Amino acid sequence: MVQWHVNRTITIASTKPASIAVTLADSFERQIRDRAFKPGDKLPSLRELAQHHGYAKNTVVAAFELLVSRGLVEPRRGAGYFVRALAESKAAPEEAGSLGRAMDIVWMMREQLKSRPDALSVGDGFPPVEWLSETRLDKYHHKVVRTGLGALFRYGDRFGYQPLREHLVRKLADLGIGAEPRQIVLTHGANDALDMVVRYFVPPGATVLVDEPGYYPLFGKLKLADARIIGVPRLADGPDLEALEALLPAHKPRLFFTQSVAHNPTGSDLAAGKAYRVLQLAQKHDLLIVENDPLADFKPTSMPRLAAIDQLDRTIYIGTFSKSFSAALRVGFIACDADLASDLADLKALVHGSSSEYCERTVDVILSEGHYQRHVGRLRQRLGAATDNAVQLFESMGAKVFARTPQSLYLWATLPGVEDSLQLTRELLPQKVVLAPGRIFCLDSAAVSPWSRFNVGAVVDPRFAKALQAALRQRGA
């Protein structure tokens, strides 16, 4: 037994340097293929790696030589080791695979999160950066610190930063929604708010209703929760009431997730008369409505909202500042019944500990200044002008627009001669124009759809019309 232990120790000791070298090489290879190191980037020096990790210099050399043998890096005399351009081509199959899985929800989310200065994403879910850059987040840091430096080093309140919740009471009042601070829970954006609602209300196998076409990240969350998801057809003035009235007694869903204003992806708004009927059906069939309103700052406060009519009785209202300030801040909120808000705050504490008080204080400072109202005014003016220009562009192309509203970040449209927008997406990608094909917004992502979501701030870029016309000419449309 002693001899075996000694031999085993000797064997491990003799292979340990090689094992470290392989592990180090594998780590760099992953980073290169994930583009953490891009072609032409210099790898850390031998000395830096040896000192930082406590490796022998020979071990680091062996790791780099493995990378050289794999064709990933090249040595340059007197300069170090650099990532070869070949690494970029080796990553291409992954992108090709992503295109093949274009209807995968995660693929679409990856496309939305990519930052590619050379590509034009006409299906982008966010307003153009130049519309938001005037907020100048950098100028608020010193004001945020002055609001309470000590608190920034601890977890915040489970409900979120109290002054911001008080601000939100006034903001909700502008929309006609009455609420108290204890009815508001701050979250890491609207997506986190949706996730919390799903966690709280949706056990495996539960039936829920969603807009269709609708918000694809929500579909992903519900599928992850193993929910039974049923789509309510979206019309130009809101949900299809006949379909909703038939679905409620047949399936007895607990929740209906919907967007009343600036619907994603269709850009449509809920008609006032239809809003009252939706709430009557909710009352009759004991339905709870989750109203997601991420583009509230882009639309007039007078627009019909279910939560304003219902006053948070059968509605849960979700808002966010990601679209109007910055997605990087990750500040959203849930407004609901006070008892439910307390439960959701407990759930938030269990899942996250707390939300980011620094980000919440930043939003509070922005809201406290007169600049906010001017910023929102400019956003609405820009959106109105961009919507007009985008509609004119699509009319000149002979396209069909699903819903026409004075201000809409999204247009849901079909282009002449296009029966499958996914195929058009493939045709435009080589020209570095990225679409948001319609089927990604449908529960059956395999169903062929001629529709696409277009961002009005992006389609006016001349590259879109040029690339589209070339694609349509090529297919003989």
C-alpha positions in Angstrom: 0.0 0.0 0.0 2.8 2.4 0.9 4.7 1.5 -2.3 1.6 2.1 -4.4 1.0 5.5 -2.9 4.6 6.5 -3.5 4.5 5.3 -7.1 1.2 7.1 -7.7 2.7 10.3 -6.2 5.7 10.0 -8.5 3.5 9.4 -11.5 1.4 12.5 -10.8 4.4 14.6 -10.2 6.0 13.5 -13.5 2.8 14.4 -15.5 1.8 17.5 -13.7 3.8 20.0 -15.8 2.4 18.5 -19.0 -1.1 18.6 -17.6 -0.8 22.3 -16.6 0.5 23.1 -20.0 -2.4 21.4 -21.7 -4.9 23.0 -19.4 -3.4 26.4 -20.0 -3.4 25.9 -23.8 -7.0 24.6 -23.7 -8.0 27.7 -21.8 -6.5 30.1 -24.3 -8.0 28.1 -27.2 -11.5 28.6 -25.7 -10.9 32.3 -25.3 -9.6 32.5 -28.9 -12.5 30.7 -30.3 -14.9 32.7 -28.2 -13.2 35.8 -29.6 -12.0 37.1 -26.2 -8.7 37.2 -28.0 -9.2 38.3 -31.6 -6.9 37.8 -34.6 -3.9 40.0 -34.2 -4.2 40.3 -30.4 -1.1 39.6 -28.4 -1.3 37.0 -25.7 0.1 37.8 -22.2 3.8 37.4 -22.0 5.6 34.3 -20.6 6.8 36.3 -17.6 3.3 37.7 -16.8 1.7 34.3 -16.9 4.5 32.6 -14.9 4.4 35.3 -12.2 0.6 35.7 -12.0 -0.2 31.9 -11.8 3.0 30.7 -10.2 3.8 28.5 -13.2 7.3 27.5 -14.3 8.4 29.3 -17.4 8.9 26.1 -19.2 5.3 25.1 -18.5 4.0 28.4 -20.1 6.3 27.9 -23.1 5.0 24.3 -23.6 1.4 25.7 -23.5 2.2 28.3 -26.2 3.9 25.7 -28.3 0.7 23.6 -28.2 -1.2 26.6 -29.4 1.2 27.1 -32.2 0.9 23.4 -33.2 -2.9 23.8 -33.2 -2.6 26.7 -35.7 -4.1 29.3 -33.3 -1.1 31.5 -32.5 2.2 32.5 -34.0 5.4 33.6 -32.4 7.0 36.9 -33.5 10.7 37.2 -32.6 11.2 39.7 -29.8 7.5 40.6 -29.6 5.7 37.5 -28.2 2.8 35.3 -29.3 -0.1 36.6 -31.4 -3.5 35.2 -32.4 -3.5 34.1 -36.0 -6.2 35.1 -38.5 -6.9 31.5 -39.0 -8.7 31.5 -35.6 -11.4 33.7 -37.1 -12.2 31.2 -39.9 -12.3 28.4 -37.4 -15.1 30.1 -35.6 -17.2 30.4 -38.8 -18.9 27.0 -38.5 -20.4 28.1 -35.2 -21.9 31.2 -36.9 -23.2 29.0 -39.8 -24.7 26.7 -37.3 -26.4 29.7 -35.6 -27.9 30.7 -38.9 -29.2 27.2 -39.4 -30.8 27.5 -35.9 -32.2 31.0 -36.7 -35.5 30.2 -35.1 -33.9 29.3 -31.8 -34.9 31.9 -29.2 -31.4 31.9 -27.8 -29.9 32.6 -31.3 -32.1 35.7 -31.6 -31.1 36.9 -28.2 -27.5 36.5 -29.1 -28.0 38.5 -32.3 -29.7 41.3 -30.3 -26.8 41.4 -27.8 -24.0 41.4 -30.3 -22.1 44.6 -30.9 -21.0 44.7 -34.6 -20.1 48.2 -35.8 -19.9 46.9 -39.4 -23.4 45.3 -39.4 -26.8 47.0 -39.7 -29.4 45.3 -37.5 -32.7 46.5 -39.0 -34.6 44.2 -36.6 -32.9 45.7 -33.5 -35.0 45.8 -30.3 -33.5 49.0 -29.0 -33.6 52.6 -30.2 -30.5 54.0 -31.9 -27.7 54.7 -29.6 -27.5 58.4 -30.7 -31.1 58.8 -29.4 -30.0 57.8 -25.9 -26.4 59.1 -25.7 -27.5 62.6 -24.7 -28.4 61.3 -21.3 -24.6 61.3 -20.6 -24.6 58.7 -17.8 -21.0 59.6 -16.9 -22.0 63.0 -15.5 -24.3 61.5 -12.9 -21.7 59.4 -11.0 -20.6 62.1 -8.6 -24.2 62.9 -7.8 -25.0 59.3 -7.2 -22.1 59.0 -4.8 -23.3 62.0 -2.9 -26.7 60.4 -2.3 -25.2 57.9 0.1 -21.7 56.5 -0.4 -21.9 54.1 2.5 -25.0 52.3 1.3 -23.4 51.5 -2.1 -21.2 48.9 -0.4 -24.1 46.9 1.0 -27.2 45.1 -0.3 -30.2 47.4 -0.7 -33.8 47.1 0.5 -35.6 44.0 -0.8 -38.1 46.2 -2.6 -35.4 48.4 -4.1 -34.2 52.0 -3.5 -37.0 53.8 -1.7 -36.6 57.3 -3.3 -36.8 55.8 -6.8 -39.9 53.9 -5.9 -41.4 57.2 -4.7 -40.5 58.7 -8.0 -42.2 55.8 -9.8 -45.4 56.5 -7.8 -45.5 59.9 -9.6 -44.5 58.4 -12.9 -47.3 55.8 -12.7 -49.8 58.5 -11.7 -49.0 60.3 -15.0 -50.2 57.1 -16.7 -53.3 57.0 -14.6 -52.1 54.1 -12.4 -52.5 54.7 -8.7 -49.8 53.0 -6.5 -47.9 53.4 -3.3 -44.2 52.7 -2.8 -45.0 49.4 -1.1 -46.7 48.2 -4.3 -43.5 48.6 -6.3 -40.6 46.2 -6.5 -37.5 47.2 -8.4 -35.9 44.6 -10.7 -32.9 44.1 -13.0 -35.0 45.3 -16.0 -38.3 44.1 -17.5 -36.9 40.7 -18.4 -36.0 40.0 -14.8 -39.5 41.2 -13.7 -41.1 38.8 -16.2 -38.9 36.0 -14.9 -39.9 36.7 -11.3 -43.6 36.6 -12.2 -43.1 33.3 -14.1 -41.2 31.8 -11.1 -44.0 32.9 -8.7 -47.1 32.0 -10.7 -46.2 29.3 -13.2 -45.6 25.7 -12.0 -44.7 23.0 -14.5 -47.6 22.2 -16.8 -49.6 25.4 -16.0 -51.5 27.0 -18.8 -50.7 30.7 -19.7 -51.8 32.9 -22.6 -49.4 35.2 -24.6 -49.7 37.6 -27.5 -48.9 35.9 -30.8 -46.9 37.1 -32.5 -45.2 38.2 -29.3 -42.1 38.8 -27.1 -39.8 35.8 -27.9 -37.7 36.0 -24.6 -40.9 35.6 -22.7 -41.6 32.4 -24.7 -38.2 31.1 -23.8 -38.8 31.8 -20.0 -42.2 30.0 -20.2 -40.7 27.0 -22.0 -38.0 26.8 -19.5 -40.7 26.7 -16.8 -42.3 23.9 -18.7 -45.5 25.9 -19.0 -48.3 25.1 -21.5 -48.3 28.2 -23.7 -51.3 29.3 -25.8 -51.1 32.2 -28.2 -53.8 34.9 -28.5 -53.7 36.3 -32.0 -52.7 39.9 -32.0 -54.7 42.3 -34.2 -53.9 45.9 -35.2 -56.0 47.2 -32.3 -55.0 44.6 -29.6 -55.8 40.9 -28.8 -58.4 39.0 -30.9 -61.3 39.2 -28.5 -63.2 36.3 -30.1 -60.2 34.0 -29.8 -59.6 35.2 -26.2 -63.2 34.6 -25.2 -63.1 31.1 -26.6 -59.7 30.2 -25.0 -60.6 31.3 -21.4 -63.3 28.7 -20.6 -61.7 26.0 -22.7 -58.2 26.2 -21.0 -58.8 28.1 -17.8 -55.4 29.9 -17.9 -54.1 31.7 -14.8 -52.1 34.4 -16.6 -52.2 36.4 -19.8 -49.0 38.1 -20.7 -49.6 41.1 -23.0 -48.3 44.4 -24.2 -51.0 47.1 -24.6 -48.8 49.9 -25.9 -46.1 49.8 -28.6 -46.5 46.0 -28.9 -43.4 44.0 -29.7 -43.1 43.0 -32.5 -46.2 44.5 -34.3 -45.9 48.1 -33.0 -49.7 48.1 -32.5 -51.6 49.8 -29.6 -54.6 48.5 -27.7 -57.9 50.3 -28.5 -59.7 51.7 -25.5 -63.0 49.8 -26.1 -61.1 46.6 -26.4 -59.2 47.2 -23.2 -62.4 47.3 -21.2 -63.6 44.1 -22.8 -60.4 42.3 -22.0 -60.7 43.3 -18.3 -64.4 42.1 -18.2 -63.3 38.7 -19.5 -60.5 38.6 -16.9 -63.0 39.3 -14.2 -65.4 36.7 -15.4 -62.7 33.9 -15.8 -60.5 34.8 -12.8 -57.6 35.8 -15.1 -54.6 37.7 -14.0 -53.1 40.0 -16.6 -49.3 40.8 -16.8 -49.0 44.0 -18.7 -45.4 44.7 -20.0 -44.8 48.3 -21.0 -41.1 48.7 -21.9 -41.6 51.6 -24.3 -43.8 53.8 -22.0 -41.5 56.8 -22.3 -41.9 56.8 -26.1 -45.7 57.0 -26.2 -48.2 59.6 -24.9 -49.3 59.0 -21.3 -52.9 59.1 -22.4 -52.6 55.8 -24.3 -55.0 53.1 -22.9 -53.3 50.8 -20.4 -55.0 47.9 -18.7 -53.4 48.7 -15.4 -54.7 52.2 -15.5 -58.3 51.0 -16.0 -58.0 48.2 -13.5 -55.8 50.0 -10.9 -53.7 46.9 -10.3 -56.6 44.7 -9.2 -56.3 42.0 -11.8 -53.2 43.5 -13.4 -49.5 43.3 -12.8 -47.7 46.2 -14.5 -44.0 45.9 -15.6 -41.9 48.8 -16.7 -38.2 49.5 -17.4 -35.7 52.2 -18.2 -33.6 50.1 -20.6 -35.2 51.5 -23.7 -35.3 55.2 -22.7 -32.1 55.5 -20.7 -29.7 52.6 -21.1 -29.9 48.8 -21.2 -26.7 48.7 -19.3 -28.4 50.2 -16.2 -30.7 47.2 -15.9 -33.4 48.9 -13.9 -37.0 47.9 -14.2 -40.0 47.5 -11.8 -43.1 45.6 -11.0 -46.3 47.4 -9.8 -49.0 45.2 -8.3 -51.1 44.5 -5.2 -49.2 45.2 -2.0 -49.3 41.7 -0.6 -48.1 40.3 -3.9 -45.4 42.9 -4.1 -44.1 41.8 -0.7 -44.0 38.2 -1.8 -42.2 39.1 -5.0 -39.7 41.2 -3.0 -39.0 38.1 -0.9 -38.5 36.0 -4.1 -36.2 38.7 -5.4 -34.1 38.5 -2.2 -33.9 34.7 -2.5 -32.9 34.8 -6.1 -30.7 37.9 -6.4 -30.0 39.1 -2.9 -31.0 42.6 -4.1 -31.1 44.7 -7.2 -28.4 47.2 -8.0 -28.8 50.2 -5.7 -26.1 52.0 -7.6 -28.1 51.8 -10.9 -31.3 52.6 -9.1 -29.7 55.7 -7.5 -28.5 56.7 -11.0 -32.0 56.5 -12.4 -33.4 58.4 -9.4 -30.9 61.2 -10.0 -31.9 61.4 -13.7 -35.6 61.5 -12.9 -34.9 64.2 -10.3 -33.6 66.6 -12.9 -35.5 68.6 -15.5 -33.4 67.0 -18.2 -35.5 63.9 -18.0 -38.7 65.5 -19.4 -36.7 67.2 -22.1 -35.1 63.9 -23.0 -38.4 62.1 -23.2 -39.8 64.9 -25.3 -37.0 64.5 -27.8 -37.4 60.7 -27.9 -41.0 61.1 -28.9 -40.2 63.6 -31.5 -37.5 61.5 -33.0 -39.7 58.4 -32.9 -42.5 60.2 -34.6 -40.2 61.4 -37.4 -38.5 58.0 -37.8 -41.9 56.3 -38.0 -43.1 58.6 -40.7 -39.9 58.1 -42.7 -40.0 54.3 -42.3 -43.6 54.0 -43.4 -42.9 56.1 -46.4 -39.9 53.9 -47.3 -42.0 50.7 -47.0 -44.8 52.3 -49.1 -42.3 53.1 -51.8 -41.2 49.4 -51.8 -44.8 48.1 -52.0 -44.6 46.6 -48.5 -47.5 45.8 -46.3 -47.4 47.3 -42.8 -49.5 45.5 -40.1 -50.3 48.5 -37.9 -49.8 52.2 -38.4 -49.4 54.4 -35.4 -48.0 57.9 -35.1 -45.1 56.7 -32.9 -43.8 53.1 -33.1 -40.3 51.8 -32.6 -41.3 48.6 -34.5 -43.0 48.0 -37.8 -44.3 44.6 -38.5 -44.2 44.3 -42.3 -44.1 42.0 -45.3 -42.0 42.8 -48.4 -43.2 42.2 -51.9 -42.3 38.7 -53.2 -41.2 37.5 -49.8 -43.1 34.4 -48.5 -40.5 33.3 -46.0 -38.7 36.1 -44.1 -36.1 33.6 -42.8 -34.9 33.0 -46.3 -34.6 36.8 -46.9 -32.6 36.9 -43.6 -30.2 34.4 -45.0 -29.9 36.4 -48.3 -29.1 39.7 -46.5 -26.6 38.4 -44.0 -23.6 38.3 -46.4 -24.3 42.0 -47.0 -24.1 42.6 -43.2 -27.8 43.4 -42.8 -29.5 41.5 -40.1 -33.3 41.0 -40.0 -35.6 39.8 -37.3 -37.6 37.1 -39.1 -41.3 36.7 -38.2 -41.3 33.1 -37.1 -39.0 33.9 -34.1 -42.0 35.8 -32.6 -44.4 32.9 -33.0 -44.9 29.9 -30.7 -44.4 27.5 -33.6 -41.0 28.7 -34.8 -41.0 26.2 -37.6 -44.0 27.8 -39.3 -43.1 29.9 -42.4 -43.9 33.6 -42.0 -43.6 36.4 -44.5 -43.5 39.0 -41.7 -40.4 40.6 -40.1 -39.9 43.1 -37.3 -38.3 46.3 -38.4 -36.7 49.1 -36.2 -37.8 52.5 -37.6 -34.6 54.1 -36.5 -32.5 51.5 -38.5 -34.4 51.0 -41.7 -33.8 54.5 -42.9 -30.1 53.7 -43.2 -29.4 53.6 -47.0 -27.6 50.3 -46.6 -30.9 48.6 -45.9 -32.7 49.7 -49.0 -29.6 49.0 -51.1 -29.2 45.5 -49.8 -32.9 44.7 -50.0 -33.3 45.9 -53.5 -30.3 43.8 -54.5 -31.7 40.7 -52.8 -35.2 41.2 -54.4 -33.7 41.7 -57.8 -31.6 38.5 -57.5 -34.7 36.5 -56.6 -36.7 38.2 -59.5 -39.2 39.9 -57.3 
